[in-house]
Amino acid sequence: MKRVIVCVTNDLENDQRVNRSALTLYENGYNVTVVGRKLKRSSKFTRQYTTHRFRLLFSKKMWFYAEYNIRLFFYLCFRKADILLANDLDTLPACWAASKIKGCFLIYDSHELFTEVPELVNRTRVKKVWLALERFLVPKVDVGVTVCQPIAEIYKKKYGKQFEVIRNVPIPKEGKLITNKTEQIIIYQGAINKDRGIELLIEAMQYLQEYILYIVGYGDLFESIKQKVEDENVKNVILTGHIPYDNLHEITSKAHVGVSLEEDSGLNYRFALPNKIFDYIQTGIPVVVSNLPVMAELVKTYDIGEILYERNPKALAQTLKNTVEKNGSGYYSEKISNAAKLLNWNVEKKKFLSIFATLIK
């Protein structure tokens, strides 16, 4: 039985892409261990595959990344593995070093353009460190994987490395839950972080008094967003905080429209194709997305929602109203259903598994 160790810096609970990858490998005969870290707010959970979470002294900035990679390196050195799967650039140093010592294959799954995330904007010195690591490590991996074609093309142009595209699509759910027809619900699910358009969404709610906005998730800006809602006395916004992924489908199914409003604050968001968009599709609700090339192209191709062309509260409110009204008339139903049949993990995992099969044949 071939052994795969999957590495990531989060606490494993809500990382859908990592869970899908690990579960698919496990179900196809691989011995899988997923390594992450344990946070103060982390809860117990069970998976079919093995998990291991480090308790770290540091939780932020470069000290955290240094400690995590040192701990991960020594952990990997004393474990048997045929393939290491490094998720994002912040796990790659340890995985690369360990793969060289152990003589095993290394797959790099880049969930985003790590060096272009909003958190690195105006942090020139820190960004230079990550860019140096990327330049050194990316050409050395055995296989590169990423979430969309534009990011794959960027890596090819910068480093001459061919990346396979494995889209961030969910496992299809069996059946649909009944949408709550008595309340008009808008849902944002995902990280509460910089440049996600959450502030704009809250400001739009003053023009949507008959609607309720659910903000489902947690992140660096959670407390400041919570304070904004309180300070502006916005009554029709509910922040749920952290919700286990297994419970997320039920909440999303009650909504009438899902949003993904990332700002064009850098290449990472410009070429973003967030997993929440695919979650909305699988749940059967239309989407409203930013006018950014990859997500806008998806919406146009499948005609599953609307694109926000003017980033102001009134325009957003009107776009949301229009989308809900069109959905109520049945306009999107068949289009979303058809998209859901194509944009799901049962389709995408065939390509994912072929990557591993090629390495170990």
C-alpha positions as CSV (number, residue, x, y, z in Angstrom):
1,M,0.0,0.0,0.0
2,K,1.5,3.3,-1.1
3,R,1.8,5.9,1.6
4,V,1.0,9.6,1.1
5,I,1.5,12.4,3.7
6,V,-0.5,15.5,3.1
7,C,0.7,18.7,4.7
8,V,-1.1,22.0,5.4
9,T,-0.8,24.8,8.0
10,N,-4.4,25.0,9.0
11,D,-6.2,22.9,11.7
12,L,-7.8,20.5,9.1
13,E,-11.4,21.0,10.2
14,N,-12.7,23.1,7.3
15,D,-10.2,22.7,4.5
16,Q,-12.5,21.1,1.9
17,R,-9.8,20.7,-0.7
18,V,-7.4,18.9,1.6
19,N,-10.2,16.7,3.0
20,R,-11.4,15.8,-0.5
21,S,-7.9,15.0,-1.7
22,A,-7.1,12.8,1.3
23,L,-10.4,11.0,1.3
24,T,-10.2,10.3,-2.4
25,L,-6.7,8.8,-2.0
26,Y,-7.8,6.8,1.1
27,E,-10.8,5.4,-0.8
28,N,-8.5,4.3,-3.7
29,G,-6.2,2.3,-1.6
30,Y,-3.6,4.7,-0.4
31,N,-2.4,4.9,3.2
32,V,-3.0,8.6,4.0
33,T,-1.9,10.8,6.8
34,V,-2.8,14.5,6.9
35,V,-0.6,16.9,9.0
36,G,-1.8,20.3,10.2
37,R,-1.8,22.3,13.4
38,K,-4.1,22.6,16.5
39,L,-5.5,26.0,17.4
40,K,-7.0,27.1,20.7
41,R,-10.5,27.1,19.0
42,S,-9.9,23.7,17.3
43,S,-12.4,21.0,18.1
44,K,-12.2,17.2,17.9
45,F,-13.2,15.6,14.7
46,T,-12.8,12.2,13.0
47,R,-11.7,11.3,9.5
48,Q,-11.4,7.9,7.8
49,Y,-7.7,8.6,7.2
50,T,-5.0,9.4,9.9
51,T,-4.6,13.0,11.1
52,H,-1.9,14.6,13.1
53,R,-2.0,18.2,14.4
54,F,1.0,20.1,15.9
55,R,0.6,22.3,19.0
56,L,2.8,25.3,18.2
57,L,4.2,28.0,20.4
58,F,3.8,30.7,17.8
59,S,0.6,31.4,15.9
60,K,1.4,34.3,13.6
61,K,4.0,35.8,11.3
62,M,7.4,34.3,10.3
63,W,8.0,32.7,13.7
64,F,4.9,30.5,13.1
65,Y,6.0,29.5,9.6
66,A,9.6,28.8,10.8
67,E,8.4,26.7,13.8
68,Y,5.8,24.8,11.7
69,N,8.3,23.9,9.0
70,I,11.0,22.8,11.4
71,R,8.4,20.6,13.3
72,L,7.1,19.2,10.0
73,F,10.5,18.5,8.6
74,F,11.5,16.3,11.6
75,Y,8.0,14.6,11.6
76,L,8.4,13.7,7.9
77,C,11.9,12.4,8.3
78,F,10.7,9.8,10.7
79,R,7.7,8.6,8.8
80,K,7.5,6.3,5.8
81,A,6.1,7.9,2.7
82,D,6.1,7.4,-1.1
83,I,4.6,10.8,-1.9
84,L,4.5,14.1,0.0
85,L,1.6,16.4,-0.9
86,A,2.5,20.0,0.1
87,N,-0.5,22.4,0.2
88,D,0.5,25.9,-0.5
89,L,3.9,27.6,-0.3
90,D,4.0,27.7,3.5
91,T,4.5,23.9,3.7
92,L,6.8,23.5,0.8
93,P,10.2,24.2,2.4
94,A,9.9,21.3,4.9
95,C,8.3,19.0,2.3
96,W,11.0,19.6,-0.2
97,A,13.8,19.1,2.2
98,A,12.2,15.9,3.6
99,S,11.6,14.6,0.1
100,K,15.2,14.9,-0.8
101,I,16.4,13.0,2.3
102,K,13.7,10.3,1.9
103,G,13.9,10.0,-1.8
104,C,10.1,10.2,-2.3
105,F,8.0,12.1,-4.8
106,L,6.8,15.7,-4.0
107,I,3.5,17.2,-5.3
108,Y,2.9,20.9,-4.8
109,D,-0.8,21.9,-4.6
110,S,-1.0,25.7,-4.9
111,H,-4.5,26.7,-3.7
112,E,-3.7,30.3,-4.6
113,L,-1.0,32.7,-5.7
114,F,0.6,32.8,-2.3
115,T,3.0,35.6,-3.0
116,E,0.1,37.8,-4.2
117,V,-2.3,37.5,-1.3
118,P,-3.7,40.8,0.1
119,E,-1.9,40.2,3.4
120,L,1.5,40.7,1.7
121,V,0.5,43.9,0.0
122,N,2.8,46.7,1.3
123,R,5.0,44.1,3.1
124,T,7.9,44.3,0.7
125,R,10.5,42.5,2.8
126,V,8.2,39.6,3.8
127,K,7.0,39.2,0.2
128,K,10.6,39.0,-1.0
129,V,11.3,36.1,1.3
130,W,8.3,34.2,0.0
131,L,9.2,35.0,-3.6
132,A,12.7,33.7,-3.0
133,L,11.4,30.5,-1.6
134,E,9.0,30.2,-4.5
135,R,11.7,30.7,-7.1
136,F,13.9,28.2,-5.4
137,L,11.4,25.5,-4.7
138,V,8.7,25.4,-7.4
139,P,11.0,24.3,-10.2
140,K,12.1,21.4,-8.0
141,V,8.8,19.7,-7.3
142,D,7.9,16.6,-9.2
143,V,4.3,17.7,-10.0
144,G,2.6,21.0,-9.6
145,V,-1.2,21.4,-9.2
146,T,-3.3,24.5,-8.9
147,V,-6.9,25.6,-9.0
148,C,-7.4,27.4,-12.3
149,Q,-5.7,27.8,-15.7
150,P,-4.5,31.5,-15.3
151,I,-2.5,30.6,-12.2
152,A,-1.1,27.5,-14.0
153,E,0.0,29.8,-16.9
154,I,1.7,32.2,-14.4
155,Y,3.8,29.4,-13.0
156,K,4.7,28.2,-16.4
157,K,5.8,31.7,-17.5
158,K,7.7,32.4,-14.3
159,Y,9.4,29.1,-13.7
160,G,8.9,27.0,-16.8
161,K,7.0,24.5,-14.7
162,Q,3.8,22.8,-16.1
163,F,1.0,22.8,-13.5
164,E,-2.0,20.5,-13.7
165,V,-5.4,22.2,-13.0
166,I,-7.6,20.5,-10.4
167,R,-10.6,22.8,-9.7
168,N,-11.8,23.4,-6.2
169,V,-15.1,21.7,-6.7
170,P,-17.1,19.9,-3.9
171,I,-18.3,16.4,-3.5
172,P,-21.9,16.4,-4.8
173,K,-24.5,16.0,-2.1
174,E,-27.3,13.4,-2.3
175,G,-30.5,15.4,-2.8
176,K,-31.3,19.0,-2.1
177,L,-32.7,20.6,1.1
178,I,-35.8,22.7,0.8
179,T,-35.1,26.4,0.6
180,N,-36.8,28.5,3.3
181,K,-39.4,30.5,1.3
182,T,-40.5,32.7,4.2
183,E,-37.2,34.7,4.4
184,Q,-35.1,36.1,1.7
185,I,-31.6,34.9,2.6
186,I,-28.2,36.0,1.2
187,I,-25.2,34.0,2.2
188,Y,-21.5,34.6,2.3
189,Q,-19.4,31.6,3.3
190,G,-15.7,31.5,3.7
191,A,-12.8,33.3,5.5
192,I,-13.5,36.7,7.1
193,N,-10.4,38.2,5.7
194,K,-9.1,41.3,3.9
195,D,-10.5,42.4,0.5
196,R,-13.3,39.8,0.5
197,G,-16.0,42.5,-0.1
198,I,-17.7,41.8,3.3
199,E,-17.8,45.4,4.3
200,L,-19.5,46.3,1.0
201,L,-22.0,43.6,1.5
202,I,-22.9,44.8,5.0
203,E,-23.3,48.4,3.6
204,A,-25.7,47.1,0.9
205,M,-28.0,45.6,3.5
206,Q,-29.4,49.0,4.3
207,Y,-31.1,48.8,0.9
208,L,-32.2,45.2,1.5
209,Q,-34.3,45.5,4.7
210,E,-36.5,42.6,3.6
211,Y,-33.4,40.3,3.3
212,I,-31.2,38.6,5.9
213,L,-27.5,38.2,5.3
214,Y,-25.7,35.2,6.8
215,I,-21.9,35.6,7.1
216,V,-20.7,32.1,7.8
217,G,-17.0,31.7,8.7
218,Y,-14.1,33.1,10.7
219,G,-10.9,34.9,10.0
220,D,-8.6,37.8,10.8
221,L,-11.3,40.4,10.4
222,F,-14.1,38.7,12.2
223,E,-14.0,40.9,15.3
224,S,-13.8,44.2,13.2
225,I,-16.7,43.0,11.0
226,K,-18.7,42.2,14.1
227,Q,-18.0,45.6,15.5
228,K,-19.0,47.3,12.2
229,V,-22.4,45.5,12.3
230,E,-22.9,46.6,15.9
231,D,-21.7,50.2,15.4
232,E,-23.9,50.7,12.3
233,N,-26.8,48.9,14.0
234,V,-27.4,46.6,11.1
235,K,-30.2,44.4,12.2
236,N,-30.4,42.0,9.2
237,V,-26.9,40.6,9.4
238,I,-26.0,37.4,11.3
239,L,-22.4,36.4,11.9
240,T,-22.4,32.7,12.7
241,G,-18.6,32.4,13.3
242,H,-16.9,29.0,12.7
243,I,-19.3,26.3,11.4
244,P,-18.1,22.7,10.7
245,Y,-18.1,22.0,7.0
246,D,-20.5,19.0,7.5
247,N,-23.2,21.5,8.7
248,L,-22.5,24.1,6.1
249,H,-24.6,22.5,3.4
250,E,-27.8,22.8,5.5
251,I,-27.3,26.5,6.1
252,T,-26.4,27.3,2.5
253,S,-29.5,25.3,1.2
254,K,-31.8,27.8,3.0
255,A,-30.3,30.8,1.1
256,H,-31.7,32.3,-2.1
257,V,-28.3,33.7,-3.4
258,G,-24.7,33.2,-2.6
259,V,-22.0,35.9,-2.9
260,S,-18.2,36.0,-3.7
261,L,-17.1,39.6,-3.9
262,E,-13.3,39.5,-3.8
263,E,-11.6,42.8,-4.6
264,D,-9.1,43.2,-7.4
265,S,-6.3,43.9,-4.9
266,G,-3.7,41.7,-6.6
267,L,-3.1,38.7,-8.9
268,N,-4.3,36.3,-6.3
269,Y,-7.8,37.6,-6.1
270,R,-7.9,38.6,-9.8
271,F,-7.5,35.0,-10.8
272,A,-9.5,33.6,-7.8
273,L,-12.0,30.8,-8.3
274,P,-13.2,30.3,-4.7
275,N,-14.6,26.9,-3.6
276,K,-17.7,28.7,-2.1
277,I,-18.9,29.4,-5.7
278,F,-19.0,25.7,-6.4
279,D,-20.6,25.1,-3.1
280,Y,-23.4,27.5,-4.0
281,I,-23.8,25.7,-7.3
282,Q,-24.0,22.3,-5.7
283,T,-26.6,23.6,-3.3
284,G,-28.7,24.9,-6.1
285,I,-28.6,28.6,-5.6
286,P,-27.5,31.4,-8.0
287,V,-24.4,33.5,-7.3
288,V,-23.4,37.1,-7.4
289,V,-19.7,37.5,-8.1
290,S,-17.1,40.3,-8.6
291,N,-16.2,41.3,-12.2
292,L,-12.9,39.4,-12.1
293,P,-11.9,37.4,-15.1
294,V,-12.0,33.8,-13.8
295,M,-15.1,33.8,-11.7
296,A,-17.0,36.1,-14.1
297,E,-16.2,33.8,-17.0
298,L,-17.6,30.8,-15.0
299,V,-20.8,32.7,-14.3
300,K,-21.2,33.7,-18.0
301,T,-20.4,30.3,-19.3
302,Y,-23.0,28.5,-17.3
303,D,-25.4,31.4,-16.8
304,I,-25.7,30.7,-13.1
305,G,-26.0,34.2,-11.6
306,E,-25.0,37.8,-12.0
307,I,-21.7,39.8,-12.1
308,L,-21.3,43.0,-10.0
309,Y,-20.0,45.7,-12.4
310,E,-20.2,48.6,-10.0
311,R,-18.7,48.2,-6.5
312,N,-21.0,50.4,-4.4
313,P,-23.8,49.4,-1.9
314,K,-26.7,50.5,-4.1
315,A,-25.5,48.6,-7.2
316,L,-24.8,45.5,-5.1
317,A,-28.3,45.6,-3.5
318,Q,-30.0,45.9,-6.9
319,T,-27.9,43.1,-8.4
320,L,-28.8,40.9,-5.4
321,K,-32.5,41.7,-5.8
322,N,-32.5,41.1,-9.5
323,T,-30.8,37.7,-9.0
324,V,-33.3,36.6,-6.3
325,E,-36.2,37.7,-8.5
326,K,-34.9,35.8,-11.6
327,N,-34.3,32.8,-9.4
328,G,-37.9,33.0,-8.1
329,S,-39.2,32.8,-11.7
330,G,-37.3,29.6,-12.3
331,Y,-34.7,31.2,-14.6
332,Y,-31.6,29.6,-13.0
333,S,-33.0,26.2,-11.9
334,E,-32.0,24.1,-14.9
335,K,-28.8,26.0,-15.6
336,I,-27.5,25.5,-12.1
337,S,-28.5,21.8,-12.2
338,N,-26.6,21.3,-15.4
339,A,-23.6,23.1,-14.0
340,A,-23.7,21.0,-10.9
341,K,-23.4,17.8,-12.9
342,L,-20.1,19.0,-14.4
343,L,-18.5,21.1,-11.7
344,N,-18.1,18.5,-9.0
345,W,-15.5,16.3,-7.4
346,N,-16.7,13.0,-9.0
347,V,-15.7,14.5,-12.3
348,E,-12.5,16.3,-11.2
349,K,-11.1,13.4,-9.0
350,K,-10.3,11.3,-12.1
351,K,-7.6,13.7,-13.2
352,F,-6.4,14.0,-9.6
353,L,-6.0,10.3,-9.2
354,S,-4.2,9.9,-12.5
355,I,-1.5,12.2,-11.2
356,F,-0.7,9.9,-8.3
357,A,-1.0,6.8,-10.5
358,T,1.5,8.2,-13.0
359,L,4.1,8.7,-10.2
360,I,3.9,5.3,-8.6
361,K,3.4,3.1,-11.7
